[in-house]
Amino acid sequence: MSQIVAPPPVSPDKPKARRGLALLSERSETRGVQIAVIATILVHLLMLIMIPRVFNAASGRGPTTPRPPRSFNITVVPNTTPKPKPVPKQIPKFVETNPNAPENVPDKTNNVSDRNQQVAQEKPTPNGKSDKPAITGRKDVESNQIVTGSLNKPAPDAPVPPQATTPTPPKVAVPKREQIPLAGTTKEEGNDPNGFGSNVAKASPLAQDIPNKIDGSPDAPLATSSDITTPRIDPKHPRPRNTLDIHARPAIFKDNQFGTANMGLIGIDARWSNYGVYLHRLTETVQIEWDNVVAASGVYPQSGSTVEVKFVLDSKGNIPRLVSVKPSPGTSDEAVKACTAGLTDRAPYGPWTDDMIAILGQEQEMTFVFYYE
């Protein structure tokens, strides 16, 4: 006997539920609320995805792409704040004084020389307060000189040539006159204490107030001071006037209208220092050597020519280099060579002192200007 198993019949009241809605509630009211919540979430997710795309499209950029990581270097920059520059030492100004003026320490000045001196001039300038005397000179030169002179030894005065004079007759010797000193006096007194004494003197016609007797003739005339012969001076040929020589370099003065109210022998404010003594000796040595070179060449350059030589002088007195040589237009080569030779031929000029090195360092740039007049 066989058995056949058949599936149970499906009830028409309970339809089969869908798989996608298995999580929803079976109640229609609850299921509607669940669907609304799910729809709201989906809308927000869609907005989060679409909004960036909308903004990128509006700005003209495409979809965002991952950017590569940025790289940078770290550099340590030193402090670029400028340090305050040290105040340079004020180098004193060398001036040339009047060697015949009295020495006097100035109150306050930056000028140095080989002696102490205060500014003065023969005709004072009212309310003048300059440290240099008023001098009439040129306006196109630079000069620190106030007197001119010569470095050569003064030559003896030339003898005055004898003048032709009419012969004078020989003088006849005049006999001396006898002169007798004044006679002394003799005091005579008696024995009576109440008596009177007397002074007795022997008078002489030839007695004079002289210390000793002079033998001679009593009839000879007495000589007077007018008989003493004195040298006569020719008014057409007077004797040379005595002048006070100034041992100083020949000068070209710079015009200065503002002088000083101090009256006296011309001078300039200057204070003694080793630096001033050194430069004074240096300038005189260069002046003498330059003059010798020009004299030995036998050719004197054109008047008005100038040569400016800029050089370096070190602490040993050497001239290691010439910085520049600038002659004026038209100056001959011989004139230029004479100036450089006068400067370098006598080097070295001697070592500097310690106080000079403290002020100037190990070397100093200087400028000399040579004038041909």
C-alpha positions, 0 to 999 in steps of 0.5 A, spaced: 500 500 500 503 506 498 502 513 501 502 520 498 504 526 502 501 532 499 503 539 501 498 542 506 493 547 502 495 555 503 490 559 507 488 565 503 488 569 509 495 569 510 499 571 504 507 570 504 511 576 506 517 579 502 524 578 504 525 586 503 520 588 508 522 583 514 524 588 518 518 593 518 513 592 523 507 588 521 502 594 523 501 599 518 502 605 522 508 603 525 511 601 518 509 608 515 513 611 520 519 607 519 519 608 512 519 615 513 525 615 517 529 611 512 527 616 507 530 622 511 536 618 512 537 617 505 536 624 503 541 626 508 546 621 505 545 623 498 546 631 500 552 630 503 555 626 497 552 631 492 553 638 495 561 637 494 560 636 487 555 641 486 560 646 489 566 644 485 562 644 479 560 651 480 568 653 481 570 650 475 574 644 478 573 637 477 572 632 483 577 633 488 583 628 488 588 627 493 594 632 494 601 630 495 604 632 501 607 638 502 615 638 503 619 644 506 626 645 508 628 649 515 634 654 514 637 657 520 638 664 518 643 668 522 641 675 526 641 680 521 640 686 525 646 690 524 650 691 530 652 698 532 658 701 528 664 703 533 665 710 533 671 711 529 677 715 533 678 722 531 685 723 528 688 729 530 689 735 525 696 736 523 698 744 523 704 748 522 706 753 527 710 759 528 716 757 531 718 764 533 711 765 537 712 764 544 709 757 547 702 757 550 698 751 551 691 752 548 685 751 552 681 746 547 683 744 540 684 738 536 690 741 532 697 738 533 704 740 532 711 740 534 709 745 540 704 748 544 701 755 541 695 759 542 692 763 536 693 770 535 694 775 530 697 782 529 691 786 528 685 782 532 679 781 528 673 783 532 669 778 536 673 773 532 673 766 535 677 762 530 683 757 531 686 760 526 689 767 524 686 771 519 690 770 513 690 773 506 691 768 501 688 763 495 681 760 495 683 754 491 688 751 495 688 747 502 694 749 507 695 749 514 701 754 514 701 761 517 708 763 516 713 762 510 720 762 511 726 757 509 729 751 511 736 753 509 741 756 514 741 763 514 747 766 509 751 771 512 750 778 510 754 781 504 759 786 505 757 793 503 761 795 497 766 801 499 763 808 496 767 812 492 769 818 497 773 825 496 780 824 500 780 827 506 786 831 509 790 827 514 789 829 521 794 832 525 795 830 532 792 834 537 797 835 543 794 833 550 792 838 555 795 838 562 789 836 567 790 836 574 785 833 579 782 837 585 786 839 591 784 836 597 783 840 604 786 841 610 782 842 617 786 846 622 783 847 629 786 851 635 787 848 642 781 852 645 775 848 645 770 854 644 774 856 638 773 855 631 776 851 626 777 852 618 778 848 612 784 850 608 785 848 600 790 850 595 786 852 589 789 851 582 787 854 575 788 847 572 784 843 577 778 839 574 774 833 577 778 827 574 781 821 578 788 822 576 793 827 573 794 827 566 800 830 563 800 835 557 801 842 555 797 847 560 796 851 553 793 846 549 786 846 547 781 841 551 778 836 547 771 835 546 766 829 544 765 832 538 772 831 536 771 823 536 771 820 530 765 816 528 763 812 522 759 816 517 752 813 514 751 814 506 744 816 506 744 813 499 746 806 501 743 804 508 745 798 511 741 792 511 735 792 516 736 786 521 730 781 520 728 775 524 729 769 520 723 764 520 725 756 520 719 754 516 717 751 510 716 756 504 708 757 504 702 758 500 697 761 504 689 759 504 685 765 505 682 765 511 677 772 513 675 769 520 681 770 525 681 771 532 680 777 537 687 775 540 692 780 539 700 778 538 705 775 534 701 770 529 700 763 531 695 758 531 691 753 536 696 747 537 698 742 542 704 738 542 704 731 541 709 725 538 704 725 532 705 732 531 713 732 532 713 726 527 709 729 521 713 736 522 720 732 521 716 728 515 714 734 512 721 738 512 724 732 510 720 731 504 721 739 502 728 739 502 729 732 498 724 735 493 727 741 492 734 738 491 731 733 486 728 739 482 735 743 483 739 737 480 734 736 474 736 743 472 729 743 469 724 747 473 716 745 471 711 750 469 709 755 475 702 753 477 703 746 476 700 741 482 701 734 483 697 730 489 700 724 491 696 719 496 700 714 499 700 709 505 705 710 511 706 704 516 708 704 523 715 703 521 716 709 517 715 705 510 711 707 504 709 700 502 705 703 496 702 709 492 695 710 492 694 715 487 698 720 483 694 726 480 698 732 476 694 738 474 693 739 467 699 740 463 704 738 468 710 735 465 713 728 467 719 731 470 715 734 475 711 728 477 717 724 478 720 729 482 714 729 487 714 722 488 722 721 488 722 727 494 717 723 498 720 716 497 727 717 496 728 719 504 724 713 507 723 710 512 722 716 516 722 712 523 718 708 527 712 710 530 711 711 538 706 707 542 701 713 542 701 714 535 700 706 533 694 707 538 691 712 534 693 711 527 693 703 527 699 700 523 698 704 517 695 711 515 693 714 508 696 721 507 695 726 502 701 731 500 700 736 495 706 739 491 705 746 488 710 749 483 710 757 484 
